[in-house]
Amino acid sequence: MFGLFKKKQREYFTAAEKDSIISAIQAAEKRTSGEIRIYIESKCALVNPVHRAKDIFFQLKMDQTASRNGVLLYLAMDDHQLAVFGDEGIHQKVGHSFWQNEVAIMLEEFKQKHFVEGIVHIVEDIGEALVTHFPYDGATDKNELPDDIVFGK
């Protein structure tokens, strides 16, 4: 009976678009020990999307990577909000201005309605930063977190 009232998950991307985003994550992670995750929901539960990204980052246990080099890309689609949250290992290497620049780039893509392209672009850029500071080591590196897109409410 309660199943009748369950809200259906909104689809923001086609299967091919999701595959394109996941492929970008996997390609980036093949060259680094870093981890990239994407979390998408309709509305931001907090006023500041960076605070929401931080909450989700810890909920997804992204702070438990060996080198503290996980990065979360957070999107609230209906609210038109986004944030990038990097763990302390990568943040110490790239600094606040790197994240601000990446958000600006993605906002420009989004203004042109290039949502998938914007996400792929930022994943590639984050991947390059991770490769620079945390290159892949075949003897010790493993995929510590899932590569799938996480969809919230």
Backbone torsions as a table, in degrees:
resi	resn	phi	psi	omega
1	MET	NA	-43.2	-178.0
2	PHE	-69.8	-22.4	179.3
3	GLY	-61.7	-22.7	178.9
4	LEU	-65.8	-26.7	-175.8
5	PHE	-98.8	-1.0	-179.7
6	LYS	-70.0	130.5	-178.7
7	LYS	-77.3	131.9	178.7
8	LYS	-73.5	137.4	178.1
9	GLN	-62.8	128.1	178.4
10	ARG	-72.1	143.7	177.7
11	GLU	-103.0	116.0	178.6
12	TYR	-95.6	-20.5	-175.5
13	PHE	-135.8	152.6	173.4
14	THR	-74.1	168.6	177.6
15	ALA	-60.5	-40.4	179.5
16	ALA	-65.3	-39.0	178.8
17	GLU	-66.7	-41.7	176.3
18	LYS	-60.6	-43.6	178.5
19	ASP	-60.5	-39.2	179.1
20	SER	-63.4	-42.9	179.8
21	ILE	-67.1	-46.3	-179.9
22	ILE	-64.1	-38.5	177.1
23	SER	-61.7	-38.4	178.2
24	ALA	-65.1	-40.5	177.3
25	ILE	-62.1	-48.9	-177.7
26	GLN	-63.5	-39.9	178.6
27	ALA	-64.1	-41.7	179.2
28	ALA	-65.1	-43.9	-175.0
29	GLU	-72.9	-17.6	177.4
30	LYS	-67.5	-19.2	-174.4
31	ARG	-108.6	4.4	-174.8
32	THR	-149.4	160.8	172.4
33	SER	-84.9	-7.2	-179.5
34	GLY	-69.3	162.5	-179.1
35	GLU	-126.5	136.4	177.8
36	ILE	-121.8	131.3	175.5
37	ARG	-130.3	154.1	177.9
38	ILE	-125.3	131.4	178.1
39	TYR	-123.9	126.1	-177.6
40	ILE	-126.8	131.5	173.9
41	GLU	-141.4	169.5	-177.1
42	SER	-76.4	-46.9	-176.6
43	LYS	-128.0	145.0	178.7
44	CYS	-81.0	123.5	-177.7
45	ALA	-72.6	-14.0	179.8
46	LEU	-121.3	161.8	-180.0
47	VAL	-65.7	-41.7	-176.7
48	ASN	-100.9	119.8	-178.5
49	PRO	-65.1	-25.4	177.2
50	VAL	-66.5	-40.0	177.7
51	HIS	-65.0	-39.4	177.8
52	ARG	-65.8	-42.9	178.4
53	ALA	-60.2	-42.1	179.1
54	LYS	-61.8	-45.1	177.9
55	ASP	-58.3	-47.5	-178.3
56	ILE	-66.3	-39.4	178.1
57	PHE	-52.5	-47.6	-178.8
58	PHE	-75.2	-34.1	175.5
59	GLN	-61.4	-37.7	-179.9
60	LEU	-82.4	2.8	178.3
61	LYS	59.1	34.7	-179.8
62	MET	-73.8	-13.7	178.3
63	ASP	-80.9	1.2	-176.1
64	GLN	-102.0	15.6	174.9
65	THR	-74.7	152.0	-175.0
66	ALA	-58.6	-40.9	-176.6
67	SER	-101.3	6.3	-178.8
68	ARG	53.6	48.9	-175.6
69	ASN	-124.3	33.9	175.3
70	GLY	-84.5	147.9	178.2
71	VAL	-132.9	130.9	177.6
72	LEU	-110.9	129.0	171.3
73	LEU	-101.3	118.4	-176.6
74	TYR	-110.7	133.5	178.1
75	LEU	-133.1	129.2	170.6
76	ALA	-111.4	99.0	-167.6
77	MET	-64.4	-49.2	-177.7
78	ASP	-68.7	-32.1	-179.8
79	ASP	-84.9	-7.8	-179.4
80	HIS	55.9	47.6	178.8
81	GLN	-122.7	150.1	176.7
82	LEU	-153.4	160.4	177.2
83	ALA	-157.3	156.3	173.0
84	VAL	-122.1	130.6	-180.0
85	PHE	-126.2	118.0	179.7
86	GLY	-107.9	140.6	178.7
87	ASP	-65.9	168.9	-172.3
88	GLU	-60.7	-33.0	-179.3
89	GLY	-62.8	-49.1	-179.5
90	ILE	-78.0	-36.2	-179.7
91	HIS	-61.2	-39.5	178.3
92	GLN	-63.0	-28.1	-178.3
93	LYS	-83.0	-40.7	-172.6
94	VAL	-102.6	-26.6	177.8
95	GLY	77.7	170.6	-174.6
96	HIS	-63.4	-37.5	-176.8
97	SER	-64.1	-31.6	177.8
98	PHE	-61.3	-47.0	-178.7
99	TRP	-64.6	-42.2	179.1
100	GLN	-61.1	-41.9	179.0
101	ASN	-63.6	-42.9	-180.0
102	GLU	-64.3	-40.7	177.2
103	VAL	-62.5	-43.1	179.0
104	ALA	-60.5	-42.3	178.3
105	ILE	-62.1	-45.6	-178.4
106	MET	-66.7	-38.2	177.7
107	LEU	-61.4	-38.7	177.0
108	GLU	-62.8	-42.7	177.0
109	GLU	-62.5	-44.1	-177.8
110	PHE	-65.6	-36.2	178.1
111	LYS	-59.9	-29.8	179.1
112	GLN	-91.5	8.3	-179.7
113	LYS	67.0	24.4	177.2
114	HIS	-96.4	68.2	-174.0
115	PHE	-67.9	-52.2	-179.0
116	VAL	-65.2	-43.4	179.4
117	GLU	-60.9	-40.4	179.1
118	GLY	-64.6	-41.3	178.5
119	ILE	-66.6	-46.5	179.4
120	VAL	-61.1	-42.0	-179.8
121	HIS	-59.8	-47.5	-178.3
122	ILE	-69.1	-35.3	176.4
123	VAL	-62.2	-43.1	178.6
124	GLU	-63.4	-43.6	179.4
125	ASP	-63.4	-44.7	178.1
126	ILE	-63.5	-40.1	177.5
127	GLY	-58.7	-42.3	179.0
128	GLU	-63.7	-41.0	178.1
129	ALA	-64.8	-40.8	178.6
130	LEU	-65.7	-40.4	178.6
131	VAL	-62.0	-41.9	-179.4
132	THR	-60.6	-43.3	-173.2
133	HIS	-100.5	-20.9	-178.9
134	PHE	-139.2	66.9	-178.1
135	PRO	-62.3	154.4	-179.0
136	TYR	-67.0	137.6	175.1
137	ASP	-126.0	105.5	-176.4
138	GLY	-57.6	-24.7	-178.5
139	ALA	-78.1	-29.1	-173.7
140	THR	-121.5	-23.2	-173.9
141	ASP	-79.0	144.8	173.8
142	LYS	-144.9	159.4	178.0
143	ASN	-76.1	104.9	-173.3
144	GLU	-83.9	-21.6	-177.0
145	LEU	-133.9	152.7	178.7
146	PRO	-61.8	153.1	-179.2
147	ASP	-97.0	-2.2	-176.1
148	ASP	-71.5	162.6	174.1
149	ILE	-84.0	132.9	177.9
150	VAL	-98.4	126.2	178.5
151	PHE	-108.3	124.4	176.7
152	GLY	-91.1	-156.6	-178.5
153	LYS	-78.7	NA	NA
